[in-house]
């Protein structure tokens, strides 16, 4: 127990310095050449003894015997595996809040506003080869907040971590969480008990969606009318009130904002697809969707993707019909399918979750890897930039010491746009640095002047 | 006439009880002319170099003359200032002095309270906009002058260390309303007011009522929508004023109306933000709406120094430095390195801001032990801040940032006669012997060290058992209370994780959220409970789980010298804990 404790502490410590002090180690001012790796391109097969040249943050060349440009950093990757950076399509990492659960529709809230670029889980995810994540609002209400697609540039600011050009999205949620059945009524002495928030059933969730999009349609009409009158040259018009709740829903109807919808049961997912079709928009992804296999053809027909757990069968009432073959069945029916973590802990080993799909459902290795790379990139609308090892794409890569679908695999280095953001050797060095810094701080504090102010409280023996 | 008064003041200077006639003097209405001359004293005007031996004349509440060779008016009561130093009274650049602690309100926004809250007790008044369309906590029209109470008990702490003036805000809610600068003396709340309104105040703590917004991201959305609505309100109103015929009359909205000065940049907006990301978020909001931002808190401001300087945003720097709380239990995780760094860094922040060219003023930050307020400013000096810059940050710079340097902040003819007379250096262990506020002597009570320190609130290390889904989890909570704000982390079975959106209400009700780690993954839990001395208990809510409970205690804090971790006697671990 103690051993586990101290090990965990050391990992935390080491993480500190990459972010707070040392800037991530730049892998060569100009270029990096990774030599002699087994390159898992995901989209173009596996290349043995291959080289990958990174220039200006992009993958410049992939092939055999690439010559290193002058000044390039050369990494000998003999016996190692290079794969695209892992993409987690569903996480709540870095968030200083998860749910704005007060209302049924909170499309006005933005995850981007409350990101914590110093969250240590970023570093831990990098250590698992993850480079991009989709940070979603929680599932407390039918229409939740706006998501943030982020590259895990540990040590940098939120502004530079936001994935450039990623289309905006929004979280919807269906089912049990939204009904708040298990939410305790918060009773504060001396204050009136608030009524339960509408809706408390799946029927109500459908109505909330229809109501919200009806209002959004009206709002869009108001905006369009104003624009038309301005275009006609009418003077002294006051622009309509901006409505931050309805603006994102108008964007959804205009196809400019991607819907990521939480749900487990097939009936609720079908309901959502119908409502979306009624209002003329598309659901980008169904999140969780553990009963997706029951309606695989309908999902494929709508054109939605689905992001599932590799397991978590029966972990809650809506997951009783979940099966391990969900992802494989959906994929065979033509649905873009991914594995997500929805967890700051599982995000570190999405490679193992992908490996389970080879065992349950018989996916090929490339198909399994696609569920944590290129498929996620497609679901987030960034497949032109990340998700596979192809010339011209961002150099977001993980260098592994073993095949990433093996339980023995660990990440040596994680690159984002050619920069090293996790380095196992560097981590070991930093652990010593952290230990030293701690010792110095503790020593300085113990001998600090206490002439003024309150004496620090000293520990006392327990009675 | 002069001699007996001198005796009285000498008595006061020696720390004796004021004689009855002085009490009568203090009760004299402000309008009665009074002239004083302090002679042979060292004068520190702040706005100009110190005068080693000079005279300052105070008349009718204002500074009438200052210099090495000043004629003493015939009607002046002369005070021999030999061996004494005269400073401008210190300004606490942000607090809630004079504002009674309101009950039944959403708490929030950043650790105000301080002496007033501790000494004032629950107030009958609550900050509520009369005809507002918005819930309490989102009412920018609330003005602190409506709540002010003259409160000698609450003022004795700050005045004892030389603070004569303070910026007071309600310290409650998201839009916290409009603050005032007050002088800390008087029996009449209105007479205390130096300037009002001074600024709009924004805190980023969610409403505690459960209504929207109940999360940090909701706070930003609500702020953004209300500013947008105020802009729209402004435009519609202007259109109506241009040509009311044929246009429906826009409905009056006092809350939106109150935001117009902030949007027009005629009123600054004080935003409570301490960490780097809190400051960056506040600056982003200010940029989005063209606000004149002032950051209050600022413990990580050096990390944002370049931007603060470029955007000309001053900082009201809190002197409420983090302190090591009670030691953790024997098997607790060691304190995170970040926490150690925070404590080591706090006294260095002011010097770093000065070096980076960021304008800053000192504020008490909710510290209830007033000797620590000046003591921590001295610690900043010991950590590299020039002593004159420190004094300036407590006087003239404060007045400049708050827009009252034309009347306060330095010893200059015509300015308000707020003086701190000390034996020794004001910040470096000097003793305030006399105080003038609005030109009248104010009784100085000797600092009561730690008078309010007996009530640590939630600050400290707690051993808490969390029961959820039939399992018990042993956890250690390291909490720090700053006014109504609650910070800290959970260690042990559910963590380690920082708590978020933490706050504590006047009724000792605590509330925070945390992303805890359970077997099946991470979940956001909302903790709500009550503090009772050294015990906490309450409930936690997680979407998709049946509600859980928690209960815990804080090991007694009475300090036994010797240090080191406690030997033996590990805390009882509840059955079923991992």
Interface residues (C-beta under 8 A of the other chain):
Chain A: X5 X9 X12 X13 X16 X20 X92 X95 X96 X97 X98 X99 X100 X101 X102 X103 X106 X108 X109 X110 X111 X113 X114 X115 X116 X117 X118 X137 X138 X139 X140 X145 X157 X158 X176 X177 X180 X182 X183 X184 X186 X188 X189 X190 X191 X194 X236 X238 X239 X241 X242 X244 X245 X312 X315 X316 X341 X342 X343 X344 X345 X346 X434 X437 X438 X441 X442 X444 X445 X446 X449 X451 X452 X453 X454 X455 X456 X457 X458 X459 X460 X461 X462 X463
Chain B: X104 X206 X209 X210 X211 X212 X213 X214 X215 X216 X217 X218 X220 X221 X224 X225 X228 X229 X232 X235 X236 X239 X242 X243 X276 X277 X280 X281 X323 X324 X325 X326 X327 X329 X333 X334 X336 X337 X338 X340 X341 X343 X344 X369 X371 X372 X375 X376 X378 X379 X382 X429 X450 X453 X496 X500 X501 X507 X509 X513 X515 X517 X520 X521 X522 X524 X526 X528 X539 X541 X542 X543 X544 X545 X546 X547 X555 X556 X557 X558 X559 X560 X561 X562 X563 X564 X565 X566 X567 X568 X569 X571
